[in-house]
């Protein structure tokens, strides 16, 4: 009897493995990925099936359907057409032809009449965000991957509770995985004060519990539809440099005003609609702001028809003529970004990659060492930041394009996470980003050690960690 039952279970497991092999072959991003999953599933189904359920998804179909349901929100951006770029050209072969590709992948227009203020590190960032919240008159929209119940989290709570008491509508979105340590009392106090706070992963389909590999990594604050913030900061004491482990926390945010705020707001509204099924009544008519910066928002995610995160980097790298500098805590690029970086360096572009010297996630930190020899061989400069922990996600192209957001230079940000970046086409903004990055370079050192000259644990650990690159 037991033998027959065991045979039946084994047969069912093998059939399940074949079913998931078929799914993997149909949906895997690359032939190598399909082959890898197929071999794993057939050779070790006991281990591979749970792993595939958790890690094997490449798209987020539930979000796609919800995005279609909220298409009325997208139509609201049609009114931004009269803010359409003034300085750019539609010539796809011209110097600003890259704009067209950014607009197509973002499904939003490049708009003129914006202001962009660079906020360096936590003190400047939270001071500006809290000041904007204090001035709110109608609504405050907040989305963070991580919200902690610490001093910074308590300060945020105090301010939004005060605004809610004044009749201001406050909506907060958090990621349950990133904010796993957030206390229930924190949520209860906010809800008792009429602050709407929801988990992005309040999903409706039973199979969605296996999709925790998808994370809402965005950092967004919008106030009254007139001012917005995006960047690398979450809500926690470490982002103000209060962590004994990390010390100084190097991060960057950008404060936006003007028509581009409506694009940031749309990203939040889509996420909120997914999490709550509520369509928000918001202000979609922002006024122009000096000094008339051209800007647009790209919000990559696993619901996109194309891999927008990878295309975002590839388009920026491919358009560089003189330089491209990228700051990211992690360096685990996919094959397309890796090729674009090497080609840029080979054609004489000054390519610099600034990464964290300290680590917060061992596997992704370790995997980066498996790429350094390859990119240095093409002429790319790798710099490691030593003045605390570098967490900013910034890129600079030539003298007229800069981007600030939540997108790391790794596969997770490009394929699995919901992210956001503000792309700014303006020489003045680019000059400020240049000054900021040059200051960071002074706290960094060129990393030139070949992998085979490193300690044994790094020499062997880095290639092994690279095997996990598709999910890092």
C-alpha positions as CSV (number, residue, x, y, z in Angstrom):
1,X,0.0,0.0,0.0
2,X,2.7,2.4,1.0
3,X,4.8,1.4,-2.0
4,X,1.9,2.1,-4.4
5,X,1.3,5.5,-2.8
6,X,5.0,6.3,-3.1
7,X,4.9,5.3,-6.8
8,X,1.8,7.5,-7.3
9,X,3.4,10.5,-5.6
10,X,6.6,10.0,-7.7
11,X,4.6,9.9,-10.9
12,X,2.7,13.0,-10.0
13,X,5.9,14.8,-9.2
14,X,7.4,13.8,-12.5
15,X,4.3,15.0,-14.3
16,X,4.5,18.3,-12.5
17,X,8.1,18.6,-13.4
18,X,7.3,18.1,-17.1
19,X,4.5,20.7,-16.8
20,X,6.9,23.3,-15.4
21,X,9.5,22.4,-18.0
22,X,7.0,23.2,-20.7
23,X,6.3,26.5,-19.0
24,X,10.0,27.3,-18.6
25,X,10.7,26.6,-22.3
26,X,7.8,28.9,-23.3
27,X,8.5,31.8,-21.0
28,X,12.2,31.8,-20.1
29,X,14.0,35.0,-21.2
30,X,17.0,33.2,-22.8
31,X,17.6,29.7,-24.2
32,X,20.2,29.2,-21.5
33,X,17.6,30.0,-18.8
34,X,15.1,27.5,-20.4
35,X,17.8,24.8,-20.5
36,X,18.9,25.5,-17.0
37,X,15.4,25.2,-15.6
38,X,14.6,22.2,-17.7
39,X,17.6,20.2,-16.4
40,X,17.0,21.3,-12.8
41,X,13.3,20.4,-12.9
42,X,13.9,17.0,-14.4
43,X,17.0,16.1,-12.3
44,X,15.8,17.3,-8.9
45,X,12.0,18.0,-9.0
46,X,11.7,18.0,-5.2
47,X,14.0,21.1,-5.0
48,X,13.3,22.5,-8.4
49,X,9.5,22.8,-8.4
50,X,9.4,25.0,-5.2
51,X,12.3,27.1,-6.6
52,X,10.5,27.5,-9.9
53,X,7.3,28.5,-8.2
54,X,9.2,31.2,-6.3
55,X,11.8,32.3,-8.9
56,X,10.6,31.1,-12.3
57,X,8.1,33.9,-13.1
58,X,9.3,36.4,-15.7
59,X,6.1,38.5,-16.0
60,X,3.4,39.9,-13.6
61,X,0.2,39.1,-15.5
62,X,-2.2,40.3,-12.8
63,X,-0.6,43.7,-12.8
64,X,-0.9,43.9,-16.6
65,X,-4.7,43.3,-16.4
66,X,-5.0,45.9,-13.7
67,X,-3.0,48.4,-15.7
68,X,-5.5,47.9,-18.6
69,X,-8.3,48.4,-16.2
70,X,-6.8,51.7,-15.2
71,X,-6.2,52.9,-18.7
72,X,-8.3,55.9,-18.0
73,X,-5.5,57.2,-15.9
74,X,-3.1,57.0,-18.8
75,X,-5.5,59.1,-20.9
76,X,-5.1,61.8,-18.4
77,X,-1.6,62.3,-19.6
78,X,-2.9,63.3,-23.0
79,X,-3.3,66.8,-21.7
80,X,0.5,66.9,-21.1
81,X,1.0,67.1,-24.8
82,X,0.8,70.9,-24.7
83,X,3.9,70.7,-22.4
84,X,5.7,68.6,-25.0
85,X,9.4,69.2,-25.3
86,X,10.5,72.5,-26.8
87,X,14.2,72.0,-27.2
88,X,14.3,68.4,-28.5
89,X,13.9,67.1,-32.0
90,X,11.9,64.3,-33.4
91,X,14.6,63.4,-35.8
92,X,15.5,59.8,-34.8
93,X,19.0,60.3,-36.3
94,X,19.6,63.6,-34.6
95,X,21.5,64.3,-31.4
96,X,18.4,63.9,-29.3
97,X,17.0,61.0,-31.2
98,X,17.4,59.0,-28.0
99,X,14.5,60.9,-26.6
100,X,12.1,59.0,-28.9
101,X,13.2,55.6,-27.5
102,X,12.9,56.8,-23.9
103,X,9.3,58.1,-24.7
104,X,8.4,54.8,-26.3
105,X,9.6,52.6,-23.5
106,X,8.1,54.9,-20.9
107,X,4.8,55.4,-22.7
108,X,5.0,59.0,-21.6
109,X,6.2,62.2,-23.3
110,X,9.3,64.2,-22.6
111,X,7.8,67.5,-21.2
112,X,9.3,70.9,-20.8
113,X,8.7,73.5,-18.0
114,X,10.1,71.6,-15.0
115,X,12.4,72.3,-12.1
116,X,14.7,69.6,-10.7
117,X,16.6,70.0,-7.4
118,X,19.3,67.5,-6.6
119,X,19.1,66.3,-2.9
120,X,22.3,64.8,-1.7
121,X,22.1,62.4,1.2
122,X,19.4,61.8,3.8
123,X,19.4,65.1,5.7
124,X,18.6,67.2,2.6
125,X,16.2,64.6,1.3
126,X,14.0,64.2,4.4
127,X,14.1,67.9,5.2
128,X,12.7,68.6,1.7
129,X,10.1,65.8,1.8
130,X,8.9,66.7,5.3
131,X,8.6,70.4,4.3
132,X,6.6,69.5,1.3
133,X,4.3,67.3,3.4
134,X,3.8,70.1,5.9
135,X,2.6,72.4,3.1
136,X,0.1,69.9,1.6
137,X,-3.4,71.2,1.1
138,X,-5.2,68.4,-0.6
139,X,-3.3,65.1,-0.8
140,X,-0.1,63.3,-0.1
141,X,1.0,60.1,-2.0
142,X,3.9,58.1,-0.6
143,X,5.4,54.8,-1.8
144,X,8.6,53.2,-0.3
145,X,10.1,49.7,-0.5
146,X,11.2,50.0,3.1
147,X,9.4,51.8,5.9
148,X,10.8,51.3,9.4
149,X,9.3,52.0,12.8
150,X,12.3,53.9,14.0
151,X,13.0,57.6,14.5
152,X,12.6,58.6,10.8
153,X,9.5,56.4,10.4
154,X,8.0,57.9,13.5
155,X,8.7,61.4,12.2
156,X,7.0,60.5,8.9
157,X,4.0,59.1,10.8
158,X,3.7,62.2,13.0
159,X,3.6,64.5,10.0
160,X,1.1,62.6,7.9
161,X,-1.2,62.1,10.9
162,X,-1.1,65.9,11.5
163,X,-2.0,66.5,7.8
164,X,-4.8,63.9,7.9
165,X,-6.3,65.7,11.0
166,X,-6.4,68.8,8.8
167,X,-8.5,67.0,6.1
168,X,-5.6,66.2,3.8
169,X,-5.9,62.8,2.1
170,X,-2.9,60.6,2.8
171,X,-2.1,57.4,1.0
172,X,0.9,55.3,1.7
173,X,2.0,52.2,-0.2
174,X,4.7,49.9,1.1
175,X,6.3,46.6,0.0
176,X,5.6,43.8,2.5
177,X,8.9,42.1,1.8
178,X,11.1,45.2,2.2
179,X,9.0,46.4,5.2
180,X,8.7,43.0,6.8
181,X,9.9,44.4,10.1
182,X,7.2,47.1,10.2
183,X,5.2,46.7,13.3
184,X,1.4,46.2,13.3
185,X,1.0,49.0,15.8
186,X,2.6,51.4,13.3
187,X,0.0,50.5,10.7
188,X,-2.9,50.5,13.2
189,X,-2.0,54.0,14.4
190,X,-1.9,55.4,10.9
191,X,-5.3,53.8,10.0
192,X,-6.8,55.0,13.2
193,X,-5.8,58.5,12.1
194,X,-7.6,58.1,8.7
195,X,-4.3,57.6,6.8
196,X,-4.8,55.0,4.1
197,X,-1.8,52.6,4.1
198,X,-1.6,49.4,2.0
199,X,0.7,46.6,1.1
200,X,1.5,46.5,-2.6
201,X,1.3,42.7,-2.5
202,X,-2.3,42.5,-1.4
203,X,-2.9,40.3,-4.4
204,X,-6.1,38.5,-5.3
205,X,-5.0,35.4,-7.2
206,X,-4.1,32.3,-5.1
207,X,-1.0,31.6,-7.1
208,X,0.3,35.1,-6.4
209,X,1.8,33.9,-3.0
210,X,4.5,32.3,-5.2
211,X,5.4,35.7,-6.8
212,X,7.1,37.3,-3.9
213,X,10.2,37.5,-6.1
214,X,8.5,40.6,-7.6
215,X,9.1,43.6,-5.4
216,X,7.9,47.2,-5.5
217,X,11.3,48.9,-5.1
218,X,10.0,52.4,-6.0
219,X,10.5,55.5,-3.8
220,X,7.9,58.1,-4.5
221,X,6.4,61.1,-2.7
222,X,3.9,63.4,-4.4
223,X,2.2,66.4,-2.8
224,X,-0.9,68.0,-4.3
225,X,0.2,67.1,-7.8
226,X,2.7,70.0,-7.8
227,X,5.9,68.5,-6.3
228,X,7.3,65.0,-6.4
229,X,10.4,63.2,-5.1
230,X,12.1,60.1,-6.5
231,X,15.5,58.5,-5.8
232,X,17.2,55.9,-3.7
233,X,16.1,56.8,-0.1
234,X,13.8,54.6,1.9
235,X,12.3,55.5,5.3
236,X,14.8,54.4,8.0
237,X,17.4,55.7,10.3
238,X,20.3,54.2,8.3
239,X,19.4,56.6,5.4
240,X,20.5,59.4,7.7
241,X,23.8,57.7,8.5
242,X,22.7,56.4,11.9
243,X,23.6,52.7,11.3
244,X,26.6,51.6,13.3
245,X,27.2,49.0,10.6
246,X,27.2,51.3,7.6
247,X,28.0,54.7,9.0
248,X,27.6,57.5,6.4
249,X,24.9,56.5,3.9
250,X,25.5,58.0,0.4
251,X,22.3,58.4,-1.5
252,X,20.6,60.8,-3.9
253,X,17.0,62.0,-4.4
254,X,15.6,64.5,-6.9
255,X,12.8,67.0,-6.1
256,X,10.6,67.7,-9.2
257,X,8.1,70.4,-10.0
258,X,6.2,71.0,-13.2
259,X,4.4,68.7,-15.7
260,X,6.7,65.8,-15.0
261,X,5.1,65.5,-11.6
262,X,2.0,64.2,-13.3
263,X,4.1,61.3,-14.7
264,X,5.4,60.4,-11.3
265,X,1.8,60.6,-10.0
266,X,0.6,58.3,-12.7
267,X,3.1,55.6,-11.6
268,X,1.8,55.8,-8.0
269,X,-1.8,55.8,-9.2
270,X,-1.3,52.6,-11.2
271,X,0.4,50.9,-8.2
272,X,-2.4,52.1,-5.9
273,X,-5.1,50.8,-8.2
274,X,-3.4,47.4,-8.4
275,X,-3.1,47.2,-4.6
276,X,-6.6,48.6,-3.7
277,X,-8.7,48.7,-6.9
278,X,-9.3,52.4,-6.1
279,X,-9.0,55.0,-8.8
280,X,-7.7,58.2,-7.3
281,X,-9.2,61.7,-7.8
282,X,-6.0,63.7,-8.4
283,X,-4.8,67.0,-9.9
284,X,-3.5,66.3,-13.4
285,X,-2.9,69.9,-14.5
286,X,0.5,70.9,-13.0
287,X,1.9,74.4,-13.8
288,X,5.1,75.1,-15.5
289,X,8.2,75.7,-13.3
290,X,11.4,77.5,-13.9
291,X,14.2,76.9,-15.1
292,X,12.4,74.9,-17.8
293,X,14.1,71.5,-17.6
294,X,13.0,68.8,-20.1
295,X,12.1,65.6,-18.2
296,X,10.3,62.4,-18.4
297,X,9.7,59.4,-16.1
298,X,10.6,55.8,-16.8
299,X,9.0,53.2,-14.5
300,X,10.3,49.7,-15.4
301,X,8.6,46.6,-14.0
302,X,7.9,43.0,-14.7
303,X,4.5,43.9,-16.2
304,X,6.1,45.7,-19.1
305,X,5.8,44.1,-22.6
306,X,9.5,44.8,-23.1
307,X,12.4,44.7,-20.5
308,X,12.2,48.4,-19.9
309,X,14.9,48.5,-17.2
310,X,17.5,46.9,-19.5
311,X,16.4,49.2,-22.4
312,X,16.7,52.2,-20.2
313,X,20.4,51.5,-19.5
314,X,21.1,50.4,-23.1
315,X,19.6,53.5,-24.7
316,X,21.5,55.8,-22.3
317,X,24.8,53.9,-22.9
318,X,24.3,53.7,-26.6
319,X,23.7,57.5,-26.9
320,X,26.8,58.5,-25.1
321,X,29.4,60.2,-27.2
322,X,31.9,61.6,-24.7
323,X,31.1,59.9,-21.3
324,X,28.7,57.8,-19.3
325,X,29.2,57.7,-15.5
326,X,26.9,55.3,-13.5
327,X,26.6,55.1,-9.8
328,X,25.0,52.0,-8.4
329,X,25.6,50.0,-5.2
330,X,25.5,46.7,-7.2
331,X,27.0,45.7,-10.5
332,X,25.4,42.6,-11.9
333,X,24.5,43.6,-15.5
334,X,22.6,41.5,-18.0
335,X,24.4,40.5,-21.2
336,X,22.8,43.4,-23.2
337,X,23.9,46.1,-20.8
338,X,27.3,44.5,-20.4
339,X,27.8,44.5,-24.2
340,X,26.6,48.2,-24.5
341,X,29.1,49.3,-21.8
342,X,32.0,47.5,-23.5
343,X,31.1,48.9,-26.9
344,X,30.9,52.4,-25.5
345,X,34.3,52.1,-23.9
346,X,35.8,50.6,-27.1
347,X,34.6,53.6,-29.2
348,X,36.4,55.9,-26.8
349,X,33.6,56.9,-24.4
350,X,34.7,57.6,-20.8
351,X,32.8,54.9,-19.0
352,X,33.0,54.9,-15.2
353,X,31.1,52.6,-12.9
354,X,31.0,53.7,-9.2
355,X,30.0,50.9,-6.8
356,X,29.8,50.3,-3.1
357,X,33.0,49.0,-1.4
358,X,31.0,47.9,1.6
359,X,28.3,45.2,1.2
360,X,24.8,44.9,2.5
361,X,23.8,41.8,0.5
362,X,26.6,39.3,0.2
363,X,25.6,37.4,-2.9
364,X,25.0,40.4,-5.1
365,X,28.2,42.1,-3.8
366,X,30.2,38.9,-4.5
367,X,28.8,38.4,-8.0
368,X,30.1,41.8,-9.1
369,X,33.7,40.7,-8.9
370,X,33.1,38.2,-11.6
371,X,32.4,41.1,-14.1
372,X,35.2,43.5,-13.2
373,X,38.0,41.8,-15.2
374,X,35.8,41.7,-18.3
375,X,34.8,45.4,-18.2
376,X,38.3,46.6,-17.3
377,X,39.6,44.7,-20.4
378,X,37.4,46.9,-22.6
379,X,38.7,50.1,-20.9
380,X,36.0,50.7,-18.3
381,X,37.0,52.3,-15.0
382,X,35.6,50.6,-11.9
383,X,35.6,52.7,-8.8
384,X,34.7,51.5,-5.3
385,X,33.2,54.0,-2.8
386,X,34.8,54.0,0.7
387,X,33.1,56.8,2.6
388,X,30.3,54.7,4.1
389,X,27.8,52.8,2.0
390,X,27.0,54.0,-1.5
391,X,23.3,53.4,-2.3
392,X,22.5,56.0,-5.0
393,X,21.2,55.1,-8.4
394,X,22.4,57.9,-10.8
395,X,23.7,58.1,-14.3
396,X,25.3,60.9,-16.4
397,X,25.5,61.0,-20.2
398,X,27.8,63.6,-21.8
399,X,26.8,67.1,-20.7
400,X,23.1,67.1,-21.1
401,X,21.4,64.0,-19.7
402,X,21.2,62.8,-16.1
403,X,18.9,60.3,-14.4
404,X,18.1,59.8,-10.7
405,X,15.9,57.0,-9.4
406,X,15.6,53.6,-7.8
407,X,17.0,51.5,-10.6
408,X,20.1,49.5,-9.6
409,X,22.5,48.2,-12.3
410,X,21.5,44.6,-11.7
411,X,19.2,42.0,-13.1
412,X,16.7,42.3,-10.3
413,X,16.1,46.0,-11.0
414,X,16.0,45.5,-14.7
415,X,13.7,42.5,-14.8
416,X,12.0,41.7,-11.5
417,X,11.4,44.9,-9.5
418,X,9.0,47.7,-10.0
419,X,11.3,50.8,-10.3
420,X,11.2,54.4,-11.2
421,X,13.7,57.0,-12.6
422,X,13.5,60.6,-13.6
423,X,15.4,61.4,-16.8
424,X,16.5,65.0,-17.0
425,X,17.7,66.6,-20.3
426,X,19.4,69.8,-19.2
427,X,23.1,71.0,-19.2
428,X,22.6,72.7,-15.8
429,X,21.3,69.6,-14.1
430,X,24.0,67.5,-15.8
431,X,26.7,69.9,-14.4
432,X,25.3,69.5,-10.9
433,X,25.3,65.8,-11.2
434,X,28.9,65.9,-12.6
435,X,30.1,67.9,-9.5
436,X,28.3,65.5,-7.2
437,X,29.9,62.4,-8.8
438,X,33.3,64.0,-9.0
439,X,33.1,64.5,-5.2
440,X,32.1,60.9,-4.8
441,X,35.1,59.8,-7.0
442,X,37.4,61.6,-4.5
443,X,36.1,59.2,-1.8
444,X,36.7,56.2,-4.1
445,X,39.6,54.1,-5.4
446,X,40.0,52.5,-8.9
447,X,39.6,48.7,-8.5
448,X,42.3,47.0,-10.6
449,X,42.9,43.7,-8.9
450,X,42.4,40.7,-11.2
451,X,40.1,38.1,-9.9
452,X,42.8,35.4,-9.9
453,X,44.9,37.6,-7.5
454,X,42.1,37.9,-4.9
455,X,41.7,35.7,-1.8
456,X,40.5,32.1,-2.5
457,X,37.0,32.7,-1.1
458,X,36.5,35.6,-3.5
459,X,38.2,33.9,-6.5
460,X,35.9,30.9,-6.3
461,X,32.9,32.6,-4.7
462,X,32.4,35.3,-7.3
463,X,31.8,32.9,-10.3
464,X,29.5,30.9,-8.2
465,X,27.5,33.9,-7.2
466,X,27.3,35.0,-10.8
467,X,25.3,31.9,-11.6
468,X,22.5,33.5,-9.6
469,X,22.7,36.7,-11.7
470,X,19.2,36.4,-13.2
471,X,17.6,36.8,-9.7
472,X,20.2,39.2,-8.1
